[in-house]
Amino acid sequence: MSELETTQNIAPVEEPALPGKMVFTLAAGTGLSVASIYYSQPMLGIIGPSLGANLTQTGLIPTLTQIGYALGILFLIPLGDRFDRRTIILLKSVLLTLSLLLCGFAPGIHGVLLTSLLIGATATLAQDIVPASAALSPAAQRGKTVGTVMTGLLVGILLSRVVSGVVAEYFGWRAMYQLAAVSVALVGLALWRVLPRFTPGTELSYPQLLLSMRHLWLHYKTLRRAALSQGLLSVAFSAFWSTLAIMLNETYHLGSGVAGAFGLAGAAGALAAPLAGKLADKQGPALVTQIGSALVMVSFAAMFLLPLLSPHAQIALIVLSAIGFDLGVQATLVSHQSLVYGLDPAARGRLNALLFTVVFIGMAVGSALGSKALELGGWQGVIALATLAGAGSLIVRIMSRKI
């Protein structure tokens, strides 16, 4: 029997699935790290007065956090292709822990603003864990593993506002940052213990990695349109969440606990991810992006009816609108990722970094414009801003063509 025949008769060895403990640790690390950028939003009504900060200064807290996250995605995530990802995860865990602690003990608004920027940059730890889970998982189990880790990310986004709102109301906003620091330190240690070392996937220098991202951005029109559309939705999304706590406190005299409970509407986002993926497979992701953008626009526009309703009905409409636009944002994000990932499978990490850089720039812009809109036009001004951003996203998707 020839050597070729002998090789062909050998049955392929099935790679073992990742241990459940490791998958859980990866999901927890993703959720706790990404939660760090959302903790502040329900607490703004408490943080500002406690530091003697005005509305504009308080609004800069989520703005700088989102800017830090965008910069971290753009300039730090490519390092995972060049260096051992396990070491990067450990270093970011340490830096995120220190940033959260410094924020919790900051004596004034300027210290909180500086540490918010650092929290955003180091919270990109989540974007290092997801590709790590894909690299560790056998091919046959990869989709399931990454899906589980992404569920951790969605749960982190969902529960962050709820937890921070309750903790801030009963123990103060500083306690929330200190508790967050402890949680990140523990999960960082757990990740260091369960993760193996990673072999770098490229020998490109850091400048060459960044230059390759520039080439991808210029080369793919689909990427630019997807990023612009999702970025506009992020403006609307962030304008709402970064001003909600202040509006609820001033208009309805509701505390941060209630503001955080509105985060439960984010459960719609977790439901939207698999549903949008199935619909995108059947009808194409471009159609789902149009449906999602339209849903965001209509959900925000519905809140123009608030002055016509009783206070209890107003709260109910805000909740329903939050469920609607969150569903639209998440459905559109999943579909945009499907479009972008299909452009160049070998560059999915950098494509994802480019997409999310624009997404979080949109988040930062939404926080800044949302605070200004609330100051100048009240809640109706925030609604107008979010509705226009949703309409802009829909226009981009309608004008886009499949490539």
C-alpha positions in Angstrom: 0.0 0.0 0.0 1.4 3.4 -1.0 2.0 6.2 1.5 -0.8 8.2 -0.1 -3.3 5.4 0.2 -2.2 4.9 3.9 -2.8 8.6 4.6 -6.2 8.5 2.9 -7.3 5.6 5.0 -6.6 7.4 8.3 -9.8 8.8 9.8 -9.6 12.5 10.7 -9.2 13.1 14.4 -12.0 15.2 15.8 -10.7 18.1 17.8 -12.1 18.2 21.4 -14.5 21.1 22.2 -13.4 23.8 24.5 -14.1 23.0 28.2 -17.2 24.6 29.5 -15.3 26.4 32.2 -13.1 28.2 29.6 -16.1 29.2 27.5 -17.8 30.6 30.5 -14.7 32.5 31.6 -14.4 34.0 28.1 -18.0 35.0 28.1 -17.8 36.5 31.6 -14.6 38.4 30.6 -16.3 39.9 27.6 -19.4 40.9 29.5 -17.7 42.5 32.4 -15.2 44.4 30.3 -17.7 45.8 27.9 -20.0 46.7 30.8 -17.4 49.1 32.0 -18.3 51.6 29.3 -22.0 51.6 30.2 -21.9 51.9 34.0 -21.9 55.7 34.0 -25.0 56.3 31.9 -27.7 55.6 34.6 -25.5 57.3 37.2 -25.1 60.7 35.5 -27.9 62.3 37.5 -25.9 61.5 40.7 -22.4 62.0 39.5 -22.9 65.5 38.2 -24.4 67.1 41.3 -22.0 65.2 43.6 -19.1 66.8 41.9 -20.7 70.2 41.2 -20.5 69.6 37.5 -22.9 71.3 35.0 -24.9 69.4 32.4 -22.3 69.8 29.6 -19.5 68.5 31.8 -21.6 65.6 33.0 -22.5 64.7 29.4 -18.7 64.5 28.6 -18.4 61.4 30.9 -20.0 58.9 28.4 -18.7 60.9 25.5 -15.0 60.5 26.5 -15.7 56.9 27.4 -16.9 56.2 23.9 -14.1 58.1 22.4 -11.6 56.1 24.4 -13.3 52.9 23.2 -13.1 54.0 19.6 -9.4 54.9 19.9 -8.7 51.6 21.6 -10.4 49.6 18.9 -8.5 51.4 16.1 -5.1 51.5 17.7 -4.9 48.6 20.2 -7.0 45.8 18.7 -4.6 45.3 15.7 -1.9 44.3 18.3 -3.6 41.0 18.8 -2.5 39.9 15.3 1.1 40.7 16.1 1.7 39.7 19.8 0.6 37.0 22.2 -3.1 37.7 22.8 -3.0 36.2 26.3 -0.4 38.8 27.4 -2.5 41.6 25.8 -5.6 40.4 27.7 -3.7 40.3 31.0 -2.2 43.8 30.5 -5.6 45.3 29.5 -7.3 43.6 32.5 -4.7 45.3 34.9 -5.1 48.7 33.2 -8.9 48.5 33.1 -8.9 47.6 36.8 -6.6 50.6 37.7 -8.7 53.0 35.5 -11.9 52.0 37.2 -10.4 52.4 40.7 -9.0 55.8 39.8 -12.4 56.9 38.6 -14.0 55.7 41.8 -11.7 57.7 43.9 -11.4 60.8 41.6 -11.9 64.0 43.7 -13.4 66.1 40.9 -15.0 66.1 37.5 -11.8 66.5 35.6 -10.4 63.3 37.2 -13.6 61.5 36.3 -13.4 62.7 32.7 -9.7 61.6 32.3 -10.3 58.2 33.8 -13.4 57.8 31.7 -11.3 58.1 28.6 -8.9 55.5 30.0 -11.7 53.2 30.9 -13.0 53.3 27.3 -9.6 52.5 25.8 -8.8 49.6 28.1 -12.4 48.1 28.0 -11.5 47.1 24.4 -10.4 44.0 26.3 -13.7 42.6 25.1 -12.7 42.9 21.5 -9.5 40.8 22.2 -11.4 38.0 23.9 -13.9 37.3 21.1 -11.2 36.6 18.4 -9.3 34.6 21.1 -12.3 32.3 21.5 -12.6 31.8 17.8 -8.9 30.9 17.5 -9.1 28.4 20.4 -12.3 26.6 19.3 -12.2 23.7 16.8 -13.7 24.6 13.4 -16.8 22.4 14.0 -17.5 24.2 17.3 -16.4 27.7 16.4 -19.8 29.2 15.7 -21.3 27.9 18.9 -18.4 29.1 21.0 -18.2 32.6 19.5 -22.0 32.8 19.8 -21.8 32.0 23.5 -19.1 34.6 24.1 -21.1 37.2 22.2 -24.0 36.4 24.4 -21.8 37.3 27.4 -21.1 40.7 25.6 -24.8 41.3 25.1 -25.6 40.4 28.7 -22.9 42.7 29.9 -24.4 45.6 28.0 -27.9 44.7 29.2 -27.1 44.3 32.9 -24.5 47.1 33.3 -27.2 49.8 33.4 -29.4 47.8 35.7 -26.7 47.0 38.2 -25.1 50.5 38.1 -28.4 52.2 38.6 -29.3 50.1 41.7 -25.8 50.2 43.2 -25.5 54.0 42.7 -28.9 54.6 44.3 -28.2 52.6 47.4 -24.4 52.8 47.8 -23.2 55.7 45.6 -21.6 56.0 42.2 -18.1 55.5 43.6 -19.0 52.1 45.0 -20.1 51.0 41.5 -16.7 51.8 40.0 -14.9 50.1 42.8 -17.0 47.0 42.5 -16.4 47.0 38.7 -12.7 47.2 39.3 -12.8 44.1 41.6 -14.8 42.1 39.1 -12.5 42.9 36.2 -9.4 42.0 38.3 -11.0 38.6 39.2 -12.0 37.7 35.7 -8.6 38.9 34.3 -6.9 36.5 36.7 -9.2 33.7 35.6 -8.5 34.4 32.0 -4.8 34.3 32.6 -5.1 30.9 34.2 -7.3 29.2 31.6 -5.9 30.7 28.4 -2.9 29.2 26.6 -0.3 31.3 24.8 -1.2 32.5 21.3 1.2 32.4 18.3 1.1 35.8 16.5 -0.7 35.5 13.1 1.4 38.0 11.3 4.9 39.4 11.2 3.7 42.8 10.0 5.0 45.7 12.0 2.6 47.9 13.9 2.7 50.7 11.3 2.1 48.1 8.6 -0.9 46.8 10.4 -2.4 50.2 10.6 -1.6 50.9 7.0 -3.4 47.7 5.9 -6.5 48.9 7.7 -6.4 52.1 5.7 -6.2 50.0 2.5 -9.2 48.0 3.6 -11.2 51.2 4.3 -10.4 52.8 1.0 -10.9 49.6 -1.0 -14.4 48.5 0.2 -17.3 50.8 -0.4 -19.6 48.3 1.4 -17.5 48.7 4.5 -17.7 52.5 4.4 -21.5 52.5 3.9 -22.1 49.9 6.6 -19.9 51.9 9.1 -21.7 55.2 8.2 -25.1 53.7 8.6 -24.4 51.9 11.9 -22.5 55.0 13.1 -25.7 57.1 12.6 -27.7 54.6 14.6 -25.1 54.8 17.3 -25.6 58.5 17.5 -29.4 58.0 18.1 -28.7 55.1 20.6 -26.2 57.0 22.6 -28.1 60.3 22.6 -31.0 58.5 24.3 -29.1 56.4 26.9 -26.7 59.2 27.9 -29.5 61.6 28.7 -32.3 59.3 29.9 -31.2 59.3 33.6 -31.1 63.1 33.7 -34.4 63.5 32.0 -36.1 60.9 34.3 -34.7 62.7 37.4 -35.7 66.2 36.2 -39.1 65.4 34.7 -40.4 62.4 36.7 -38.3 62.6 39.8 -37.1 59.0 39.3 -33.8 57.8 40.6 -30.9 56.0 39.0 -32.4 52.6 39.9 -35.3 53.3 37.6 -33.1 54.6 34.9 -31.0 51.5 35.1 -34.1 49.3 34.9 -34.8 50.7 31.5 -31.7 48.7 30.4 -33.9 45.6 30.6 -35.3 46.8 27.3 -31.9 45.7 25.9 -33.1 42.1 26.2 -34.6 42.8 22.8 -31.1 43.2 21.4 -30.1 39.7 22.6 -33.2 38.3 20.9 -32.5 40.3 17.7 -29.1 38.8 17.0 -30.1 35.3 16.1 -33.4 36.4 14.5 -31.7 39.0 12.3 -29.0 36.4 11.3 -31.6 34.0 10.1 -33.5 36.6 8.2 -30.3 37.9 6.7 -29.5 34.3 5.5 -32.9 34.0 3.8 -33.5 37.5 2.5 -30.0 39.0 2.4 -28.4 41.3 5.1 -29.0 44.5 3.0 -32.8 44.2 3.4 -32.4 43.6 7.2 -30.4 46.8 7.5 -33.2 48.7 5.9 -35.8 47.2 8.2 -33.7 47.8 11.3 -32.9 51.4 10.4 -36.6 52.1 9.7 -37.6 50.5 13.1 -35.1 52.8 14.9 -36.5 55.9 13.2 -40.1 55.0 13.9 -39.4 54.1 17.5 -37.9 57.4 18.2 -40.5 59.4 16.3 -43.2 57.8 18.3 -42.0 59.6 21.4 -43.1 62.9 19.8 -46.5 61.9 21.2 -45.4 62.1 24.8 -46.9 65.5 25.5 -50.3 64.1 24.6 -50.2 61.3 27.2 -50.5 61.0 31.0 -47.3 60.6 33.0 -47.8 56.8 33.4 -48.6 56.4 29.7 -45.5 58.5 28.9 -43.3 56.1 30.8 -44.9 53.1 29.0 -44.3 54.7 25.6 -40.6 55.4 26.5 -40.2 51.7 27.5 -41.8 50.5 24.3 -39.8 52.9 22.2 -36.6 51.7 23.9 -37.4 48.1 23.1 -38.2 49.0 19.5 -35.1 51.0 18.7 -32.8 48.6 20.6 -34.2 45.7 18.5 -33.5 47.8 15.3 -30.0 48.7 16.3 -29.0 45.2 17.2 -30.6 43.7 14.1 -28.9 46.2 11.9 -25.5 45.6 13.6 -25.7 41.8 13.0 -26.6 42.4 9.3 -23.8 44.9 8.8 -21.3 42.5 10.3 -22.5 39.8 7.9 -21.9 42.2 5.0 -18.5 43.3 6.2 -17.2 39.8 7.2 -17.9 38.6 3.7 -15.6 41.1 2.1 -12.3 39.5 3.1 -12.3 36.5 5.4 -8.6 36.8 6.0 -9.0 40.4 7.4 -12.1 40.0 9.5 -10.5 41.2 12.6 -9.3 44.5 11.1 -12.6 44.9 9.2 -14.4 44.5 12.5 -12.1 47.0 14.1 -12.9 49.6 11.4 -16.6 49.0 11.7 -16.6 49.4 15.5 -14.3 52.4 15.4 -17.0 54.3 13.5 -19.7 52.8 15.7 -18.2 54.1 18.9 -17.3 57.5 17.3 -21.0 57.6 16.7 -21.6 56.8 20.3 -19.3 59.6 21.4 -21.0 62.1 19.1 -24.4 61.0 20.3 -23.5 61.5 23.9 -22.2 65.0 23.2 -25.0 66.1 20.9 -27.6 64.4 23.2 -26.5 66.5 26.2 -26.5 69.7 24.1 -29.9 68.8 22.6 -31.3 68.2 26.1 -29.9 71.5 27.4 -31.3 73.5 24.4 -34.5 71.7 23.5 -35.4 69.4 26.3 -36.4 65.8 25.8 -38.1 66.8 22.5 -34.7 68.0 21.2 -33.1 64.6 22.1 -36.0 62.8 20.3 -35.6 65.0 17.2 -31.8 64.3 17.1 -32.3 60.5 17.4 -35.1 60.5 14.8 -33.0 62.4 12.3 -30.0 60.1 12.9 -32.2 57.0 12.3 -33.6 58.6 9.1 -30.0 59.3 7.9 -29.1 55.6 8.5 -32.1 54.5 6.5 -31.3 56.8 3.6 -27.7 55.4 3.5 -29.1 51.8 3.4 -31.6 52.6 0.7 -29.0 54.3 -1.5 -26.5 51.5 -1.0 -26.1 48.7 -3.6 -24.8 45.2 -3.0 -21.2 44.7 -4.1 
